[in-house]
Amino acid sequence: MVQTFLSTVMYNRYKTLFLFLLLYSLCSLSLSANSRDLYLSSPVGESDEIQGADLSMDGTDRMDKIRYALGTHIAVWGGVGIEGAVGFTPKLTARLGYNFFSWSVSRDKSLSSFGLPKDVSNSVQESLGYDPQAALKGSVLSSMGYALVDYHPFSSFRMFHVSAGAYFGKISVSAKALLNNPTSGKSIVYDWDSPDDLPQSSFKDTDGNQYTIRPTDEGELHLTSIFGNAIKPYVGVGLGYSAPDSGRVSFRLGVGVLYSGMLRFESPNVVEGDVNKLVLVEQDYVPTVVQWTQWLPSLSLGLSVRIL
């Protein structure tokens, strides 16, 4: 279920980012055409002023001054973000920012179709005397700050930059199921006199590892996947200026990769055994997901405005 939520989120994000990329390209072409027409049609005095602005692109005039800017963007794995940037030199800019994204979905299904190991599903059904209904809720949460440095290596193609730094925070995908009696519609806890009598399932995997799973006192099952480490190094390339040096506004495009580390799982329902091993039982696709999510591709589109 976690993988289904993730696939849906990624589809919606890439569709939105594609539209932003198209807008960015059209705006860039329009600005380039307008600048060329303005230069060719300007009187001598105005032409000199424009040439002066072009010279500033090479590091003269106001280009030697420290520049300050604010920006906003939308990004894969980050969601919507804001940032502040400082341009120390024509080629070097540092920026700090924060990204946030949240999404959730709900549905109902029987426990037997929940994808649990057969031993667990059968044991719960035998204890209850029926196949409980699971009211499912899935959610994705991304809350991260970041510190990045942009370096513009080419004087002839100044908008191109290389970025490096790190993201700080957490990306998580969570699934929660409240187990109900399909006949009464109430939680399974009402079928016992005491929460201590709630059914639990114990079994061993093929390696002999022992696991015990038990619903919470409210009759819920929880599973959360956390994308690796709290600190995620980042490298990437991009176009545009985080702290514009010629003009006040700049569109930005960035492509890169975050190293997240190994995907981890947490669950209050696993009262015995390692949940990170349990998720591998009868789930052949999980090792592949764990392996591939160590590296997270990133795509961002944004707008920066110079304030000083």
N, C-alpha and C positions, 0 to 999 in steps of 0.2 A: 504493500500500500504506500509506503514511503516513496518508492521509486515512481509510482503512478502520479503522486502529488508533484514530485520534482519534474517529471516530464511535462505536465500541464503548465507549470510555472515557466519553464524554459521556453515553451512554444509561444506563450503570450508575450514574454519579454523580448524574444528575438523579433517577433512581428512588430512590436512598438519601436524597437531600435532600428529596424529596416526603414520605417517611415521617417525617423529622425535623420538617418544617414542620407536619404533622398533629399530632404529639406536642406541639409548642410551643403550638399553638392550644388543644388540650385542656387542657394544664397552666395556661395563662393564664386560661381560663374558670373552671377549678376554683379557682385561687387567688383570683380576683375574687369568686366566690360565697362562699368560706370567709371572706374578709375582711369582707364585708358582714354575714354572719350573726354573726360575732364581735362586730362593732361594735354591732349591734342588741341582742344578748343580754348584753352586759357590764354590770356594776354601774357606778355613777358613777365610782368611782376608776379602774377599768380603762378606762372610756370616755375619761377624761381622758388616760390614758397613750397610748391609740391616737390621740387627737386630736393629742397632742404629736408622735407619729411623722408624722402627716399634715402638721403645721406644718413639720416638718423638710424636707418636700418643697419648701417655698417658700423655703428658704435659711436657716432659723434652726436653733438648737441645734447638733447635731453636723454639720449640712450644711456649715458653714463650715470644717470640718477637712479636711485632706488625707486622701484615702482610697487604700488600696492593695488590689489584687486580682490574683488569678491566674485564668486561664481556659483553656478548650479548645474546639475547634470543628472542623467539617468544612466544606470549601469547594470549589466548582468552581474549577479551575486551581490550587488550593493543596493539596488533600487534607486530611490531618489536621494540626492545628496546636495550638500552645500559645502563650500570651502573658501578659505582665505589664502591668498598667494602673495609672495614677495619676490620681485625680480631684482636680484642683486647686481647682475651684469646683463649685457645683451644676450648672453648665452646660458645663464644660470638662473633658475627659478626654483624656489622651495614653496611647498604648499601643504596645508593641513586641512582636513575635512572630516565630514561625518556622513555615513550612508544609512538609510533605514528602509526596510521592506517587510510587509506583513501580509499574509494571505491565508485563508482558511476555507474549508469545504466540509459539508456534513452529508451523511447517508446512512441507511440502515441495511444490515445483512445478517444472516444467521452465522453463529459461531463456527459451524462446520465448513463454511465457505470463506473463513477468515484467513486461511493460509497457515494455520498453526500445525505443528507436527501431529500426526494422526494419534499418537499415544495421548497427547494432551487433550485433543478434542474429544476422543472417545471416553477418557477418564472423567471429564467434566460432565458429559452427557449422562454417564452412568450414575454419577453422584446426584445430579439434579432430577433425573427421570425425564428430561426433555432437552431438546436442542435450543439453548437460549438465543434470543435475538440480541444483536450487538448494535447499539446506536453509535455510529462512528463519527469522529470529528478529526480531520487532519489539518495541520497548519504548518506554514513555513515562516520563519522569522530570521531576518538578517539585520544585525545591529553592529556596525563597525566604524571605528575611526581610522584615519590613515595619515601617514607622513611620507611625502614623496618629493623627489628632486627631479626636475626636468633639465636636460642639457640639450641645447641646440647646436649641433656640431658644424653645420654648413652655413657659411655666409651667403651663398647664392640661393639657398633654399631654406630660409630662416624658420619657416613655420614647422619644419620637421624637428621632432625632438625624441630623445631617448629618456625613459623614466625608470626610476628605481626607488625602492623604499619598502614599506611594510604596512599591512593592515592589522588592526587590533580589534578583537571582538569575537563574536560568535555567529555562525550560521547553523541553524538547526531545523530539522524536519520532524514533526511530532505527530503521533497517531494515538487517539484515545477512544476506547470502546466502553460504553456502559452496558453491562449485561442485564437484560430484561427477561421476564417471563413472557413468552409470546401470547399467552392466554390472558393474563391479567394486565400486561403492559407495565408492571411494576418491577423494580430492581429485584434481582435474585436474593438480596439480603432479607427480603420479607418472607422467604420460604424457610428461614431458620430462626430459632428462638434467640440465638446469640451470634454475633459476627465471628466469634471464634470457631463456629461450626461451618463456616464457608468452605466449599469444596476446594481442594488443592490437588495438583497432579504432580507425581514424582516419577521420573524415568531416567534411563541412561542412554547416552549416545553410543555409537559403534566403538568409540575409544574408551568407553567405561566411565565417562564423566557423568556425575549425578546432578540432576536439576530438579528443582521444586518450584512450581508456579502457583500463585495464589492471588485471587482478586483482592483489591483493596477493601477496606471496611464498607465502602460505598458500592462495592460490586463492579469496580472499574478495572480495565486493563490499560496500561500505558506503555508506550515505546517511543523513545526519542533518539534520533540519530544526530550526532554533532560532528560537523565537518572539521575534524582535526584539531590543530593547535590554536591557542588564543592569538598568537603572533603568526602572521602569514606573510612571508617575504613576497615581493612583487617586482617584476621587470616587464617592460613593455616599450612600445613606440607609439608615436602619435603625430597629429597635425594640429596646428593652432597654438595659441599663447594663453597660458594660465594668468600671466600678468602682461596684458597687451602693451607693446612699446610704441606702436605707431597707430594712432586712433585709440578710442576708448573701449571698443567692443571686439571680441574675437570668438568665433565658433571653434569648438574643440572636438577632436576625435581621438580616441585612445584604444589601442589593442594590446593585450598583454596576458600574463599568466600569474596566478597566485599559487604558491606551494602551501597547501593546507595541512598536509600530514594525513595520518591514517584516520579513516572514519571510525567514530566510536559510538557505542550504543548504551543507553541507560534505561532501566525499568524498575519501578518499585515492586513489581509483581514477582520478580525472580528472587525468591527468598533463599535459594540454595543454588550454587553454581555461578558461572560467569556468563552474563548475558551476551557478551561479545562472541562467545563460542556457541551459545544457544541459537543465535540467529542464523548460524551456518547449517543447523540440522535440517535436512530435507529441503534446503533452499540453495540450489546450485548457482543461482545468479548472484547471490550476495558477495562471494569473494571477488567477482569481477567488478561489482559496484565499488567495493572497498578499495580495490586497486586503482581504478580509474579516477576516483574522486580525490586522490591525493593532489592532483594538479587541476586547478580550476581556471578555464579560459575566461578572460574578461573583455568586455566591449563596453565602451562608454561614449556618450555624446553630451556635450555641454556648452555652456555659454559663460564667458568671463567678461567682467566690466572693470576697467581701471578706475580707481577712485582717487589716487594721488600719483 
